[in-house]
């Protein structure tokens, strides 16, 4: 999955407006203009498409954590490590932190897309890369997680 695709899916799943997205990026110390954001949200074959770099994606995810949970440091962008390699595992971990999900929440989300995963399989995704029980998070798993997140946030909440 491309970072642009992840950004678009998260925006839809979490029902985030354009102005909120700009504000979320601002929380991580990235001041961007609305036209730049629009370019990031376009598909590759659309005119004006801009590629979302790993650094920009990391800033968005870190801003999302601050937006959802409140600031940890004393200033915007404090403590953000944009030099860390961005993998599907780190994206999943940052989403889990931002949304304050426990294992049971994540398992329930995966069940919404008919995927059964045990707690031990799930925790393997959050282990350090060198750990003997580490498991790489594939594109399909991340795609399904975001699909389940969409179902949970947009369709199930509207029924309540």
N, C-alpha and C positions, 0 to 999 in steps of 0.2 A: 504494500500500500504506500502511496505517496503521502507526504506530509499535507499536501493540499487536500487530498481525499479525506484524511483524518480530520483536518480542520473543518471541512464542510460537514462531515458526519457528526462531529461533536456539536457544531453550531445548531444543527437540526435536532439532534437527540436531546440537548439541554435547553432548546428553545431560547437561544441567545441572540439578541438583536445586534445589528451592526454597531450601534453606539456602545453597547455593553462590551463587544469584542474589542473595540478600540480602548475602552476603559480598562479591560482586563490586561491588555498588553501594556498599558500605561502603568499598571500596578507593578509590573516586572521591570519598569524602567525603560520601556520601548515606546516612544511617542511616534505613532504612525498616523498618516492622514487617511481619511476614508477611501479615497481612490486607490491607495496602495492596498488596503484591506480587500477592496473589491477585486483587485487583480489576483490576490491570493485565493479568493473564493471561487474564481472561475475555473472551468475545466480546461484541460490542456489544449483542446481544439478551438477554444473560444478566443476571440480577439481581446488583447489586453491581459492575457494570462501571465501571472508572475509565479515563479517557483518558490515554494515555501521551504526555506533552508532548515536544517536541523536546529540551528541556533534560534531561529525565529519560532520554531515549533516548541522548543524548550522554554523560551520566554513566555509563550502563550500558556503552556501547561503550568509553569511556575506562577504566572499571574492568576490562573484559574484557582490554584491552591490558595493564594492570598485572598482572592475574591470570595471564595466559599468559606474559608476558615478564619480569615483575618490575618493581619500582618504578624510575622514572627520577629523580624528585625525592626530597627528604628526608622529606616527610610525605604522608599520604593526601590526595589531591585536589590535590597540588601540580602546577602547570603545566596544569591542565585549563581549557580555554577553552569555557565553555558558551554564550558569546555568538555563536559561529560558527554561521552558518546550516547546518542539517542537511539535506542533500540525499541522494538515492540514491547519488550519486558519493562523498560524504563517508562514508556508511555503508559502502559497498564498500571504500573506502580504509582505514577503521578496522578492518574485518574482515580485510583483507589484512595489515595491520600486526600485529594481535593473533595471527593464526594463522601468521604468518611465511611467507606464501605468496609464491612467485616467479611470474613470468608463466606458466611451464610448469605449475605447480600449478593455477593458475586456469583455464588452457586445458583441462587434463585434467578438472577439475570440470565445465566447461561441456560437454565431450564426453560425460559421463555422462548428460546430458539431451538428447543429440543436437543440440547447438549447436556449430557450428564457428566459431571466432573467431580471427583472426590476432593476432600480438603487437602489431602497430601499431594495430589496432582496440581491443585491450585497453588499451594504454597511453594511448590518447586519452581513456579514461574517468578517468584519474588526472591529467590535465593541469589546469592552472588554468583557470578559466572564461573568461578573456580570451584564452587561447592560440588560435592559428589552427587547431590540430588538436584542440581540445577537443570531446568528444562527450558529450552528456547521457546518463546512465544511466536508462533507463526502468524503470517498475515491473516489466514482464515480464522484463527482463534480471535484475534483482535477485531476483525470485521464482524464476527458473530457477537462478540461482547458489545460492540457499539450498536448493533442491530437490537440486541436485548435491552440495552440502555434506552434506545428510542422507544421500544414497546413499553417499557416501564414508565418512562417520563411523559410520553406524549399521549399514549392510548389508555393505559391502565389508570393513570391519575385523573383523566377526564371522565372516567366512568364512576369515580367515587363522589 
